[in-house]
Amino acid sequence: MTDSIGVAVIDGHTLTRYGLANLVGSAADIRIVGECGSAAEAAGLVAATEPDVVVLDVALPDGDGMRVARELRDRYPHLGIVLLTSDTEDDVLFRALETGVSAFVCKTAPNAEVLAAIRHAAVAAESFTATGLALALGRRATLHAGLVLSPREREVLFLLADGLSVPAIARSMYVSPSTAKTYVARLYEKLGACNRAQAIMAGLRLGLIEQHLSAPAA
């Protein structure tokens, strides 16, 4: 049928692609137009098949599925993009939301949920949906409400996110290196982090540095 939803599948697991093909085959309004198993093939597949929706694995054998999703979104603003994942941690969900995909679905989700995500992506490509999103947002709000950073600690978090070293942070804040180390240590303790990367991830998860990272440079 000409008005059915054309779906391209990008997943490194042959069995997953086979399962999706069988699932889609059970729906009269959806059809598979192409498939591939790697990030390297993704752009060519989408250009050749012109799907309405791409179903994409987060963890591809040769690359980051979310990076592929971001590139596809930049190139095709109205393309429906459904991300499949085995990792349902809040961090991954929020990263998917920020990537601009249409839907985020766990690989263990019921068949009806996968089909619903494809249909949603076909008609509302720029609107994000995910089971558990409201709960994840609630958890983030609760954590954020219970965490109070001092102005100095917030400044340190921003500087860490900008890639500054401890000596550079000390110079930027006009304090001694030992004082800067103390600020960093206190920040790590509050965020439950052991290093810069963990602190930045915690800051992103809690919504503490999203505006800072997205703000244009002065």
Salt bridges, closest charged atoms under 4 A:
ASP11 OD1 - HIS13 ND1 3.36
ASP11 OD2 - LYS107 NZ 3.36
ASP29 OD2 - ARG119 NE 2.78
GLU35 OE2 - ARG17 NE 2.99
ASP57 OD2 - LYS107 NZ 3.03
ASP64 OD2 - ARG95 NH2 2.17
ASP74 OD1 - ARG70 NH2 2.98
ASP90 OD1 - ARG139 NH2 2.72
ASP91 OD2 - ARG205 NH1 3.59
GLU126 OE2 - HIS78 ND1 3.18
GLU153 OE1 - LYS190 NZ 2.89
GLU155 OE1 - ARG152 NH1 3.73
ASP162 OD1 - HIS212 NE2 3.29
GLU210 OE2 - ARG140 NH1 3.03
